[in-house]
Amino acid sequence: MMDPKVVVMGGGTGIGVLLRGLKQFPADITAIVTVADDGGSSGRLRKEFNIPPPGDVRNVLVALAEVEPLIEELFQHRFASGEGLTGHSLGNLLVAGMTSITGDFAKGITELSTVLNVRGKVLPASNRSIELFAKMKDGSTVYGESLIPKAGKQIEQVFIHPPDAEALPETVRAIEQADVIVIGPGSLFTSILPNLIVPGIRDAINRSKARKVYICNAMTQPGETDGFSASDHLHALEKHTGGTLVDTILVHDEEIPVPVLENYEKQQAFPVRCDYERLEQFGCQVVTDTFMHYDGLVLRHDAKKVSEALLARD
């Protein structure tokens, strides 16, 4: 039997953790990465060179790479000094450089994938930058992916500009051919939804007959999902995509140790409640397990256990 085709969509650190585990399993992996980031090194390169932001792409390339640890460290190296270099990671500069050489962001990623011996494919949601903005529940509007969580307000809905941004054709094709579509983990409004509300991607997911799995975060995110339960995450997904999006949700169900909770409380982050009764109203399968482990006082998804759940055949 051929390896299942697994499409993983997201951004930030969460998708990288998952991909490191998933590549250890027999699976044909495609990672679809958001191009809405506008902060830090990515934001600077985006403005200076008029290219999509490279940061999330860099992290995913490294997560799927089959190279010596020193090469990975080099790719992630961030300059601490130097005129014009301070704050930039070498990997971001390489993505920008390869985009300049090939004249195309997606082609540049493909070339770097070959250099890094990437296990699978890395595709941007779109071949151009997308700007994210949010309508808040108080009626105000916040522009910019990096500024939305900092506003300290409840998010009503997020939108992209341009609203008719074209999805990369290869990305749409990967979704159409997928056996499993994985959404998350990651920041709901600023890492996950910027992918899903690109019209071509949204429509392809809604048409797809693949198993569609949402990996729910274990903790709320300040300024983004304050007070959210697991079903609130699903509600936001459906509100933005116009219908039933997922058929399975993975939820961590182990009690979190007090020292870890206290560490997150300092950041105003709290456990996401698994509200079974409301989740059942969404008509999806709820899979609970110990999906997290602890890196000191920080929660991380257990990539092996999550991957096993994603690839499980009924």
C-alpha positions in Angstrom: 0.0 0.0 0.0 1.3 3.5 -0.9 2.2 5.9 1.9 -0.8 8.1 2.9 -0.6 11.6 1.5 -0.7 13.9 4.5 -1.1 17.7 4.2 -0.2 19.7 7.2 -1.3 23.4 7.5 -0.2 26.0 10.0 2.7 28.2 11.0 4.8 29.1 14.0 6.6 26.6 16.2 3.8 24.1 16.6 3.8 22.8 13.0 7.6 22.3 13.2 7.3 20.1 16.3 4.7 18.0 14.6 6.6 17.6 11.3 9.7 16.4 13.1 7.7 13.5 14.4 5.6 12.9 11.4 8.6 12.5 9.1 9.6 9.4 11.1 6.5 7.6 9.8 5.7 6.2 6.4 3.8 9.2 5.0 4.0 11.4 1.9 4.1 14.8 3.6 3.2 18.2 2.2 3.5 21.2 4.6 1.5 24.3 3.6 2.8 27.5 5.3 1.2 30.8 5.9 2.6 34.0 4.2 0.9 36.5 6.5 3.8 37.0 9.0 4.9 40.6 9.2 7.0 40.8 12.3 10.7 40.5 13.1 13.2 39.4 10.5 10.5 38.1 8.2 8.7 41.4 8.2 11.8 43.3 7.4 12.7 41.1 4.5 9.1 41.2 3.3 9.2 45.0 3.1 12.8 45.3 1.8 12.6 42.8 -1.0 8.8 42.7 -1.7 8.7 38.9 -1.1 6.5 36.7 1.0 7.8 36.3 4.6 10.4 33.5 4.9 10.3 32.8 8.6 7.7 30.1 8.9 9.0 28.5 5.7 12.5 28.4 7.2 11.2 26.6 10.3 9.3 24.0 8.3 12.3 23.4 6.0 14.5 22.7 9.0 11.9 20.5 10.6 11.6 18.3 7.5 15.3 18.4 6.6 17.6 15.4 6.7 20.9 17.0 7.3 23.7 17.1 9.9 22.8 19.0 13.1 25.5 21.7 12.3 23.8 22.5 9.0 20.4 22.9 10.8 22.1 25.1 13.5 23.6 27.2 10.7 20.3 27.6 8.9 18.7 28.8 12.2 21.6 31.0 13.2 20.4 34.5 14.1 22.9 37.4 13.8 23.3 39.4 17.0 25.4 42.2 15.4 26.3 43.7 12.1 24.9 46.6 10.2 21.7 45.5 8.6 22.1 41.9 9.8 21.1 42.2 13.4 18.0 40.1 14.1 18.1 38.3 10.8 18.4 34.5 10.7 20.7 33.0 8.0 17.9 30.8 6.9 15.6 33.8 6.2 18.4 35.4 4.2 18.9 32.2 2.2 15.2 31.9 1.4 15.2 35.6 0.3 18.4 35.0 -1.8 17.0 31.9 -3.5 13.8 33.8 -4.3 15.9 36.5 -6.0 18.0 33.9 -7.9 15.0 31.9 -9.2 12.7 34.9 -9.5 9.9 33.0 -7.7 9.2 32.4 -4.0 7.8 28.8 -4.4 10.7 27.8 -6.8 13.2 29.2 -4.3 11.7 27.0 -1.6 11.9 24.0 -3.9 15.6 24.6 -4.6 16.4 24.9 -0.9 14.4 21.8 -0.2 16.8 19.9 -2.5 19.8 21.4 -0.8 18.5 20.4 2.7 17.3 17.0 1.6 13.8 17.8 2.8 11.5 14.8 3.5 8.3 15.9 1.7 7.2 19.1 0.1 7.0 22.6 1.5 4.6 24.9 -0.2 3.5 28.5 0.6 -0.3 29.1 0.8 0.2 31.8 -1.9 3.1 32.9 -4.0 2.7 36.5 -2.8 2.5 38.2 0.6 -0.9 38.3 2.3 -1.8 41.0 4.8 -3.9 40.0 7.8 -6.3 42.2 9.7 -8.9 41.6 12.4 -12.2 43.0 13.2 -12.5 43.1 17.0 -15.7 42.6 19.0 -15.6 46.3 20.1 -15.8 47.3 16.5 -12.2 48.4 16.0 -9.9 47.0 13.3 -6.3 46.0 13.8 -4.0 45.7 10.8 -1.0 43.3 10.8 -0.5 39.7 11.9 2.1 40.6 14.6 -0.1 43.4 16.1 -3.4 41.5 16.4 -2.5 39.6 19.6 -0.9 42.7 21.1 -4.1 44.7 20.9 -5.5 42.9 23.9 -9.0 42.7 22.5 -11.4 39.9 21.6 -11.2 39.0 17.9 -14.5 38.8 16.0 -13.1 37.7 12.7 -9.9 37.9 10.6 -9.6 38.8 7.0 -6.8 38.8 4.3 -5.8 41.5 1.8 -6.2 41.1 -1.0 -9.4 39.2 -0.3 -9.1 37.3 -3.6 -5.5 36.3 -3.1 -4.6 33.3 -5.4 -3.6 30.1 -3.8 -0.5 28.4 -5.3 -1.8 25.8 -7.8 0.5 23.2 -6.4 -0.9 23.8 -2.9 -4.5 23.4 -4.1 -3.5 20.2 -6.0 -1.8 18.8 -2.8 -5.0 19.4 -0.8 -7.2 17.7 -3.5 -5.0 14.6 -3.6 -4.6 14.3 0.2 -5.7 11.3 2.3 -5.4 13.3 5.5 -5.5 17.1 6.0 -4.1 18.3 9.3 -4.9 21.7 10.6 -2.7 23.0 13.4 -1.2 23.1 15.9 -0.6 26.8 16.1 -2.0 30.2 16.8 -5.6 29.9 15.7 -6.2 33.4 14.3 -2.7 34.4 13.1 -1.1 31.1 12.0 -3.9 28.7 11.0 -6.8 30.8 9.7 -4.6 32.9 7.3 -4.1 29.7 5.3 -7.7 28.6 5.5 -9.3 31.8 4.3 -7.3 32.0 1.1 -10.3 31.3 -1.2 -8.7 28.6 -3.3 -7.5 26.7 -0.2 -10.8 27.0 1.6 -12.7 25.7 -1.4 -10.3 22.8 -1.9 -10.5 21.7 1.7 -14.3 21.9 1.6 -14.4 19.8 -1.6 -11.9 17.2 -0.3 -12.9 13.8 0.8 -9.8 13.4 2.9 -9.9 12.8 6.7 -9.7 16.3 8.2 -8.1 16.6 11.6 -7.8 19.7 13.8 -5.1 19.5 16.5 -6.4 21.7 19.4 -4.0 23.8 21.4 -3.7 22.8 25.1 -3.4 26.3 26.3 -5.2 29.6 25.4 -3.2 32.3 23.7 -3.3 35.8 25.3 -4.9 38.4 23.0 -6.1 35.7 20.6 -8.1 32.8 22.2 -8.6 34.1 25.8 -11.2 31.9 27.5 -11.6 29.6 24.6 -12.8 26.0 25.0 -12.0 23.3 22.4 -15.4 23.8 20.8 -14.7 27.6 20.5 -11.8 26.8 18.3 -14.0 24.7 16.0 -16.6 27.4 16.0 -14.0 29.9 14.8 -12.8 27.6 12.1 -16.4 27.0 10.8 -17.3 30.7 11.0 -14.3 31.6 8.8 -14.7 28.8 6.3 -18.4 28.7 5.9 -19.3 25.2 7.0 -18.2 21.9 8.6 -14.5 21.9 8.2 -13.1 19.0 10.2 -14.3 15.6 11.1 -11.9 14.8 13.9 -10.4 16.9 16.7 -7.4 15.8 18.9 -7.6 17.2 22.4 -5.1 16.8 25.2 -6.9 15.4 28.3 -4.2 14.9 31.0 -4.2 17.2 34.1 -1.4 19.7 33.8 1.1 20.0 36.7 0.7 23.0 38.9 4.2 24.4 38.2 3.5 24.4 34.5 0.1 26.0 35.0 1.7 28.7 37.2 4.3 29.4 34.5 1.6 29.9 31.9 -0.6 32.0 34.2 2.2 34.5 34.3 1.6 35.0 30.6 -2.2 35.0 31.1 -2.5 31.6 29.4 -4.9 28.9 30.7 -5.9 25.3 29.8 -8.3 24.8 26.9 -11.3 23.1 28.3 -12.5 20.0 26.5 -16.3 20.6 26.4 -17.4 17.2 25.1 -21.2 17.9 24.8 -20.7 21.0 22.6 -18.0 19.3 20.6 -20.5 16.5 19.8 -22.8 19.1 18.3 -20.2 19.8 15.6 -20.6 16.2 14.5 -16.9 15.4 14.7 -15.0 12.6 16.3 -13.3 13.7 19.5 -10.0 11.9 20.2 -8.5 12.5 23.6 -5.2 11.3 24.9 -2.0 12.6 26.5 -1.0 14.5 23.5 1.4 16.8 25.3 4.7 16.4 27.1 6.8 18.9 29.1 10.0 20.6 28.1 10.8 22.1 31.5 7.8 24.3 32.3 6.7 24.5 28.7 4.1 22.3 27.0 5.0 20.7 23.7 3.0 18.3 21.5 4.1 14.7 21.7 4.9 14.4 18.0 5.1 10.6 18.0 1.7 10.2 19.7 0.0 12.8 17.6 1.4 11.3 14.4 0.1 7.9 15.4 -3.4 9.3 15.9 -3.3 11.1 12.6 -2.2 8.0 10.7 -4.5 5.6 12.5 -6.8 3.7 10.2 -10.3 3.0 11.4 
